[in-house]
Amino acid sequence: MKTPKHKRREPVSPVSLDALLSPQWAFVVQFRAVPEGRVYAAGRVEHLVSGRTTHFQSLQELTTYFEAELQTSEGL
């Protein structure tokens, strides 16, 4: 049973969804966890269209990778 806070939304048009979710901007991000089970801001990221990957040691490195990759992808 739905509660009042779960309101039904109108479906998004597939045309506008495709325009917003370009595969050129699709990434897989894997985060490394420490033995205690806490999430650590390091891991690996892959750009799905190009297959380029890199490892990152901080969220700043991850952000820098995204910025560079998205600028490169704009030229595709």
Biopython code that builds the backbone (N, CA, C, O; Angstrom):
import numpy as np
from Bio.PDB.StructureBuilder import StructureBuilder

atoms = [
    (1, "MET", "N", (0.838, -1.168, 0.000)),
    (1, "MET", "CA", (0.000, 0.000, 0.000)),
    (1, "MET", "C", (0.887, 1.236, 0.000)),
    (1, "MET", "O", (1.837, 1.324, 0.779)),
    (2, "LYS", "N", (0.582, 2.184, -0.865)),
    (2, "LYS", "CA", (1.366, 3.407, -0.951)),
    (2, "LYS", "C", (0.948, 4.382, 0.127)),
    (2, "LYS", "O", (-0.231, 4.517, 0.453)),
    (3, "THR", "N", (1.941, 5.055, 0.670)),
    (3, "THR", "CA", (1.669, 6.105, 1.638)),
    (3, "THR", "C", (1.575, 7.430, 0.893)),
    (3, "THR", "O", (1.999, 7.505, -0.260)),
    (4, "PRO", "N", (1.036, 8.474, 1.510)),
    (4, "PRO", "CA", (0.892, 9.768, 0.824)),
    (4, "PRO", "C", (2.206, 10.330, 0.291)),
    (4, "PRO", "O", (2.188, 11.071, -0.692)),
    (5, "LYS", "N", (3.339, 10.008, 0.897)),
    (5, "LYS", "CA", (4.599, 10.580, 0.410)),
    (5, "LYS", "C", (5.066, 9.922, -0.887)),
    (5, "LYS", "O", (5.970, 10.447, -1.538)),
    (6, "HIS", "N", (4.480, 8.790, -1.283)),
    (6, "HIS", "CA", (4.832, 8.118, -2.527)),
    (6, "HIS", "C", (3.830, 8.504, -3.617)),
    (6, "HIS", "O", (2.915, 7.745, -3.934)),
    (7, "LYS", "N", (4.017, 9.676, -4.172)),
    (7, "LYS", "CA", (3.105, 10.158, -5.199)),
    (7, "LYS", "C", (3.514, 9.600, -6.557)),
    (7, "LYS", "O", (4.699, 9.416, -6.835)),
    (8, "ARG", "N", (2.543, 9.341, -7.374)),
    (8, "ARG", "CA", (2.784, 8.839, -8.720)),
    (8, "ARG", "C", (3.257, 9.997, -9.596)),
    (8, "ARG", "O", (2.677, 11.083, -9.580)),
    (9, "ARG", "N", (4.321, 9.744, -10.360)),
    (9, "ARG", "CA", (4.849, 10.768, -11.261)),
    (9, "ARG", "C", (4.468, 10.420, -12.690)),
    (9, "ARG", "O", (4.305, 9.252, -13.042)),
    (10, "GLU", "N", (4.330, 11.445, -13.494)),
    (10, "GLU", "CA", (4.077, 11.230, -14.909)),
    (10, "GLU", "C", (5.348, 10.676, -15.542)),
    (10, "GLU", "O", (6.444, 11.124, -15.205)),
    (11, "PRO", "N", (5.224, 9.706, -16.459)),
    (11, "PRO", "CA", (6.416, 9.165, -17.105)),
    (11, "PRO", "C", (7.116, 10.223, -17.947)),
    (11, "PRO", "O", (6.480, 11.096, -18.538)),
    (12, "VAL", "N", (8.430, 10.124, -17.984)),
    (12, "VAL", "CA", (9.232, 11.047, -18.784)),
    (12, "VAL", "C", (9.213, 10.573, -20.225)),
    (12, "VAL", "O", (9.299, 9.372, -20.484)),
    (13, "SER", "N", (9.102, 11.486, -21.152)),
    (13, "SER", "CA", (9.107, 11.148, -22.568)),
    (13, "SER", "C", (10.428, 10.457, -22.928)),
    (13, "SER", "O", (11.489, 10.950, -22.545)),
    (14, "PRO", "N", (10.395, 9.332, -23.651)),
    (14, "PRO", "CA", (11.628, 8.637, -24.023)),
    (14, "PRO", "C", (12.578, 9.521, -24.828)),
    (14, "PRO", "O", (13.796, 9.377, -24.720)),
    (15, "VAL", "N", (12.040, 10.422, -25.625)),
    (15, "VAL", "CA", (12.891, 11.296, -26.434)),
    (15, "VAL", "C", (13.725, 12.200, -25.534)),
    (15, "VAL", "O", (14.932, 12.326, -25.739)),
    (16, "SER", "N", (13.105, 12.827, -24.549)),
    (16, "SER", "CA", (13.854, 13.719, -23.675)),
    (16, "SER", "C", (14.800, 12.924, -22.774)),
    (16, "SER", "O", (15.885, 13.405, -22.448)),
    (17, "LEU", "N", (14.408, 11.719, -22.370)),
    (17, "LEU", "CA", (15.263, 10.891, -21.538)),
    (17, "LEU", "C", (16.527, 10.501, -22.295)),
    (17, "LEU", "O", (17.624, 10.564, -21.739)),
    (18, "ASP", "N", (16.388, 10.097, -23.556)),
    (18, "ASP", "CA", (17.549, 9.730, -24.353)),
    (18, "ASP", "C", (18.499, 10.909, -24.524)),
    (18, "ASP", "O", (19.718, 10.737, -24.501)),
    (19, "ALA", "N", (17.948, 12.092, -24.693)),
    (19, "ALA", "CA", (18.778, 13.271, -24.877)),
    (19, "ALA", "C", (19.577, 13.583, -23.616)),
    (19, "ALA", "O", (20.718, 14.038, -23.702)),
    (20, "LEU", "N", (18.986, 13.340, -22.444)),
    (20, "LEU", "CA", (19.662, 13.648, -21.199)),
    (20, "LEU", "C", (20.643, 12.565, -20.775)),
    (20, "LEU", "O", (21.626, 12.856, -20.092)),
    (21, "LEU", "N", (20.390, 11.318, -21.171)),
    (21, "LEU", "CA", (21.210, 10.196, -20.718)),
    (21, "LEU", "C", (22.028, 9.618, -21.862)),
    (21, "LEU", "O", (21.892, 8.443, -22.202)),
    (22, "SER", "N", (22.864, 10.438, -22.447)),
    (22, "SER", "CA", (23.721, 10.004, -23.542)),
    (22, "SER", "C", (24.725, 8.968, -23.059)),
    (22, "SER", "O", (25.304, 9.138, -21.986)),
    (23, "PRO", "N", (24.950, 7.889, -23.824)),
    (23, "PRO", "CA", (25.955, 6.896, -23.432)),
    (23, "PRO", "C", (27.365, 7.489, -23.394)),
    (23, "PRO", "O", (28.259, 6.916, -22.772)),
    (24, "GLN", "N", (27.569, 8.625, -24.050)),
    (24, "GLN", "CA", (28.878, 9.276, -23.993)),
    (24, "GLN", "C", (29.185, 9.762, -22.583)),
    (24, "GLN", "O", (30.337, 10.064, -22.270)),
    (25, "TRP", "N", (28.178, 9.841, -21.739)),
    (25, "TRP", "CA", (28.361, 10.311, -20.365)),
    (25, "TRP", "C", (28.122, 9.197, -19.355)),
    (25, "TRP", "O", (27.791, 9.465, -18.200)),
    (26, "ALA", "N", (28.288, 7.942, -19.786)),
    (26, "ALA", "CA", (28.054, 6.798, -18.902)),
    (26, "ALA", "C", (29.383, 6.279, -18.342)),
    (26, "ALA", "O", (30.352, 6.080, -19.074)),
    (27, "PHE", "N", (29.395, 6.068, -17.038)),
    (27, "PHE", "CA", (30.598, 5.604, -16.338)),
    (27, "PHE", "C", (30.239, 4.481, -15.369)),
    (27, "PHE", "O", (29.105, 4.390, -14.899)),
    (28, "VAL", "N", (31.209, 3.638, -15.082)),
    (28, "VAL", "CA", (31.100, 2.675, -13.993)),
    (28, "VAL", "C", (32.135, 3.082, -12.960)),
    (28, "VAL", "O", (33.308, 3.262, -13.287)),
    (29, "VAL", "N", (31.703, 3.226, -11.711)),
    (29, "VAL", "CA", (32.620, 3.607, -10.635)),
    (29, "VAL", "C", (32.596, 2.505, -9.581)),
    (29, "VAL", "O", (31.534, 2.131, -9.082)),
    (30, "GLN", "N", (33.771, 1.995, -9.253)),
    (30, "GLN", "CA", (33.904, 1.003, -8.191)),
    (30, "GLN", "C", (34.668, 1.654, -7.050)),
    (30, "GLN", "O", (35.752, 2.202, -7.252)),
    (31, "PHE", "N", (34.100, 1.592, -5.852)),
    (31, "PHE", "CA", (34.751, 2.153, -4.680)),
    (31, "PHE", "C", (35.400, 1.033, -3.886)),
    (31, "PHE", "O", (34.830, -0.045, -3.722)),
    (32, "ARG", "N", (36.584, 1.301, -3.403)),
    (32, "ARG", "CA", (37.314, 0.359, -2.568)),
    (32, "ARG", "C", (36.844, 0.522, -1.126)),
    (32, "ARG", "O", (36.596, 1.639, -0.671)),
    (33, "ALA", "N", (36.724, -0.585, -0.415)),
    (33, "ALA", "CA", (36.320, -0.544, 0.995)),
    (33, "ALA", "C", (37.502, -0.981, 1.863)),
    (33, "ALA", "O", (38.316, -1.810, 1.457)),
    (34, "VAL", "N", (37.575, -0.419, 3.035)),
    (34, "VAL", "CA", (38.619, -0.804, 3.983)),
    (34, "VAL", "C", (38.149, -2.023, 4.767)),
    (34, "VAL", "O", (36.948, -2.290, 4.810)),
    (35, "PRO", "N", (39.059, -2.770, 5.387)),
    (35, "PRO", "CA", (38.671, -3.990, 6.110)),
    (35, "PRO", "C", (37.560, -3.799, 7.138)),
    (35, "PRO", "O", (36.797, -4.734, 7.383)),
    (36, "GLU", "N", (37.444, -2.633, 7.740)),
    (36, "GLU", "CA", (36.387, -2.400, 8.724)),
    (36, "GLU", "C", (35.017, -2.287, 8.061)),
    (36, "GLU", "O", (34.002, -2.228, 8.754)),
    (37, "GLY", "N", (34.975, -2.257, 6.737)),
    (37, "GLY", "CA", (33.710, -2.187, 6.029)),
    (37, "GLY", "C", (33.251, -0.784, 5.689)),
    (37, "GLY", "O", (32.187, -0.615, 5.093)),
    (38, "ARG", "N", (34.027, 0.230, 6.052)),
    (38, "ARG", "CA", (33.660, 1.615, 5.725)),
    (38, "ARG", "C", (34.041, 1.915, 4.276)),
    (38, "ARG", "O", (35.014, 1.372, 3.751)),
    (39, "VAL", "N", (33.276, 2.767, 3.656)),
    (39, "VAL", "CA", (33.586, 3.167, 2.286)),
    (39, "VAL", "C", (34.765, 4.120, 2.303)),
    (39, "VAL", "O", (34.840, 5.027, 3.133)),
    (40, "TYR", "N", (35.664, 3.905, 1.396)),
    (40, "TYR", "CA", (36.854, 4.737, 1.283)),
    (40, "TYR", "C", (36.806, 5.445, -0.063)),
    (40, "TYR", "O", (36.358, 4.854, -1.046)),
    (41, "ALA", "N", (37.249, 6.677, -0.134)),
    (41, "ALA", "CA", (37.148, 7.479, -1.354)),
    (41, "ALA", "C", (38.276, 7.137, -2.329)),
    (41, "ALA", "O", (39.037, 8.016, -2.733)),
    (42, "ALA", "N", (38.380, 5.891, -2.697)),
    (42, "ALA", "CA", (39.351, 5.447, -3.691)),
    (42, "ALA", "C", (38.717, 4.320, -4.474)),
    (42, "ALA", "O", (37.785, 3.671, -3.999)),
    (43, "GLY", "N", (39.218, 4.088, -5.667)),
    (43, "GLY", "CA", (38.673, 3.006, -6.468)),
    (43, "GLY", "C", (39.070, 3.128, -7.914)),
    (43, "GLY", "O", (40.159, 3.597, -8.246)),
    (44, "ARG", "N", (38.162, 2.696, -8.776)),
    (44, "ARG", "CA", (38.411, 2.636, -10.209)),
    (44, "ARG", "C", (37.187, 3.185, -10.928)),
    (44, "ARG", "O", (36.056, 2.986, -10.484)),
    (45, "VAL", "N", (37.421, 3.888, -12.056)),
    (45, "VAL", "CA", (36.332, 4.423, -12.867)),
    (45, "VAL", "C", (36.601, 4.068, -14.326)),
    (45, "VAL", "O", (37.744, 4.087, -14.783)),
    (46, "GLU", "N", (35.532, 3.746, -15.047)),
    (46, "GLU", "CA", (35.638, 3.399, -16.468)),
    (46, "GLU", "C", (34.605, 4.172, -17.260)),
    (46, "GLU", "O", (33.433, 4.232, -16.887)),
    (47, "HIS", "N", (35.055, 4.768, -18.366)),
    (47, "HIS", "CA", (34.155, 5.433, -19.304)),
    (47, "HIS", "C", (33.650, 4.354, -20.255)),
    (47, "HIS", "O", (34.445, 3.743, -20.969)),
    (48, "LEU", "N", (32.331, 4.109, -20.277)),
    (48, "LEU", "CA", (31.799, 2.969, -21.006)),
    (48, "LEU", "C", (31.973, 3.048, -22.513)),
    (48, "LEU", "O", (32.223, 2.022, -23.145)),
    (49, "VAL", "N", (31.853, 4.210, -23.105)),
    (49, "VAL", "CA", (31.956, 4.323, -24.564)),
    (49, "VAL", "C", (33.387, 4.109, -25.041)),
    (49, "VAL", "O", (33.612, 3.373, -26.002)),
    (50, "SER", "N", (34.349, 4.734, -24.390)),
    (50, "SER", "CA", (35.746, 4.646, -24.838)),
    (50, "SER", "C", (36.489, 3.459, -24.231)),
    (50, "SER", "O", (37.465, 2.973, -24.802)),
    (51, "GLY", "N", (36.027, 2.997, -23.075)),
    (51, "GLY", "CA", (36.731, 1.917, -22.381)),
    (51, "GLY", "C", (37.912, 2.394, -21.566)),
    (51, "GLY", "O", (38.612, 1.584, -20.959)),
    (52, "ARG", "N", (38.149, 3.709, -21.540)),
    (52, "ARG", "CA", (39.275, 4.235, -20.759)),
    (52, "ARG", "C", (38.982, 4.094, -19.270)),
    (52, "ARG", "O", (37.869, 4.353, -18.811)),
    (53, "THR", "N", (40.000, 3.680, -18.528)),
    (53, "THR", "CA", (39.846, 3.506, -17.087)),
    (53, "THR", "C", (40.977, 4.207, -16.352)),
    (53, "THR", "O", (42.033, 4.489, -16.917)),
    (54, "THR", "N", (40.732, 4.475, -15.101)),
    (54, "THR", "CA", (41.777, 5.009, -14.227)),
    (54, "THR", "C", (41.433, 4.645, -12.796)),
    (54, "THR", "O", (40.280, 4.375, -12.461)),
    (55, "HIS", "N", (42.449, 4.644, -11.970)),
    (55, "HIS", "CA", (42.256, 4.458, -10.533)),
    (55, "HIS", "C", (42.340, 5.826, -9.874)),
    (55, "HIS", "O", (43.090, 6.689, -10.329)),
    (56, "PHE", "N", (41.584, 6.029, -8.817)),
    (56, "PHE", "CA", (41.602, 7.303, -8.104)),
    (56, "PHE", "C", (41.810, 7.037, -6.623)),
    (56, "PHE", "O", (41.415, 5.998, -6.095)),
    (57, "GLN", "N", (42.445, 8.010, -5.963)),
    (57, "GLN", "CA", (42.749, 7.906, -4.534)),
    (57, "GLN", "C", (41.968, 8.899, -3.687)),
    (57, "GLN", "O", (42.086, 8.908, -2.462)),
    (58, "SER", "N", (41.162, 9.745, -4.351)),
    (58, "SER", "CA", (40.362, 10.730, -3.621)),
    (58, "SER", "C", (39.169, 11.123, -4.483)),
    (58, "SER", "O", (39.157, 10.876, -5.688)),
    (59, "LEU", "N", (38.180, 11.729, -3.866)),
    (59, "LEU", "CA", (37.033, 12.208, -4.628)),
    (59, "LEU", "C", (37.437, 13.348, -5.559)),
    (59, "LEU", "O", (36.824, 13.536, -6.610)),
    (60, "GLN", "N", (38.456, 14.102, -5.184)),
    (60, "GLN", "CA", (38.958, 15.165, -6.063)),
    (60, "GLN", "C", (39.549, 14.561, -7.338)),
    (60, "GLN", "O", (39.306, 15.080, -8.428)),
    (61, "GLU", "N", (40.316, 13.480, -7.225)),
    (61, "GLU", "CA", (40.864, 12.812, -8.412)),
    (61, "GLU", "C", (39.735, 12.272, -9.293)),
    (61, "GLU", "O", (39.817, 12.347, -10.519)),
    (62, "LEU", "N", (38.690, 11.732, -8.680)),
    (62, "LEU", "CA", (37.556, 11.221, -9.439)),
    (62, "LEU", "C", (36.869, 12.360, -10.194)),
    (62, "LEU", "O", (36.543, 12.221, -11.372)),
    (63, "THR", "N", (36.654, 13.474, -9.517)),
    (63, "THR", "CA", (36.032, 14.641, -10.150)),
    (63, "THR", "C", (36.883, 15.156, -11.306)),
    (63, "THR", "O", (36.348, 15.500, -12.360)),
    (64, "THR", "N", (38.189, 15.213, -11.122)),
    (64, "THR", "CA", (39.097, 15.665, -12.174)),
    (64, "THR", "C", (39.006, 14.749, -13.386)),
    (64, "THR", "O", (38.989, 15.219, -14.524)),
    (65, "TYR", "N", (38.946, 13.429, -13.141)),
    (65, "TYR", "CA", (38.809, 12.467, -14.240)),
    (65, "TYR", "C", (37.504, 12.714, -15.005)),
    (65, "TYR", "O", (37.502, 12.762, -16.235)),
    (66, "PHE", "N", (36.395, 12.872, -14.273)),
    (66, "PHE", "CA", (35.111, 13.118, -14.932)),
    (66, "PHE", "C", (35.181, 14.374, -15.799)),
    (66, "PHE", "O", (34.729, 14.361, -16.944)),
    (67, "GLU", "N", (35.733, 15.442, -15.271)),
    (67, "GLU", "CA", (35.813, 16.696, -16.028)),
    (67, "GLU", "C", (36.612, 16.503, -17.312)),
    (67, "GLU", "O", (36.181, 16.945, -18.377)),
    (68, "ALA", "N", (37.767, 15.852, -17.228)),
    (68, "ALA", "CA", (38.605, 15.643, -18.404)),
    (68, "ALA", "C", (37.919, 14.720, -19.410)),
    (68, "ALA", "O", (37.950, 14.987, -20.611)),
    (69, "GLU", "N", (37.311, 13.658, -18.941)),
    (69, "GLU", "CA", (36.667, 12.696, -19.823)),
    (69, "GLU", "C", (35.449, 13.307, -20.519)),
    (69, "GLU", "O", (35.223, 13.063, -21.705)),
    (70, "LEU", "N", (34.676, 14.088, -19.797)),
    (70, "LEU", "CA", (33.505, 14.711, -20.399)),
    (70, "LEU", "C", (33.904, 15.757, -21.438)),
    (70, "LEU", "O", (33.223, 15.906, -22.453)),
    (71, "GLN", "N", (34.991, 16.478, -21.200)),
    (71, "GLN", "CA", (35.472, 17.427, -22.212)),
    (71, "GLN", "C", (35.919, 16.688, -23.462)),
    (71, "GLN", "O", (35.659, 17.144, -24.576)),
    (72, "THR", "N", (36.596, 15.541, -23.292)),
    (72, "THR", "CA", (37.029, 14.732, -24.422)),
    (72, "THR", "C", (35.821, 14.168, -25.159)),
    (72, "THR", "O", (35.807, 14.139, -26.389)),
    (73, "SER", "N", (34.808, 13.719, -24.421)),
    (73, "SER", "CA", (33.614, 13.118, -25.021)),
    (73, "SER", "C", (32.795, 14.111, -25.826)),
    (73, "SER", "O", (32.094, 13.724, -26.761)),
    (74, "GLU", "N", (32.874, 15.376, -25.478)),
    (74, "GLU", "CA", (32.120, 16.393, -26.217)),
    (74, "GLU", "C", (32.572, 16.472, -27.664)),
    (74, "GLU", "O", (31.798, 16.859, -28.540)),
    (75, "GLY", "N", (33.817, 16.108, -27.917)),
    (75, "GLY", "CA", (34.354, 16.162, -29.272)),
    (75, "GLY", "C", (34.008, 14.962, -30.124)),
    (75, "GLY", "O", (34.329, 14.942, -31.312)),
    (76, "LEU", "N", (33.349, 13.942, -29.538)),
    (76, "LEU", "CA", (33.004, 12.731, -30.304)),
    (76, "LEU", "C", (31.940, 13.015, -31.327)),
    (76, "LEU", "O", (31.531, 12.114, -32.058)),
]
sb = StructureBuilder()
sb.init_structure("model")
sb.init_model(0)
sb.init_chain("A")
sb.init_seg("    ")
for serial, (resi, resn, name, xyz) in enumerate(atoms, 1):
    if name == "N":
        sb.init_residue(resn, " ", resi, " ")
    sb.init_atom(name, np.array(xyz, "f"), 0.0, 1.0, " ", f" {name:<3s}", serial, name[0])
structure = sb.get_structure()
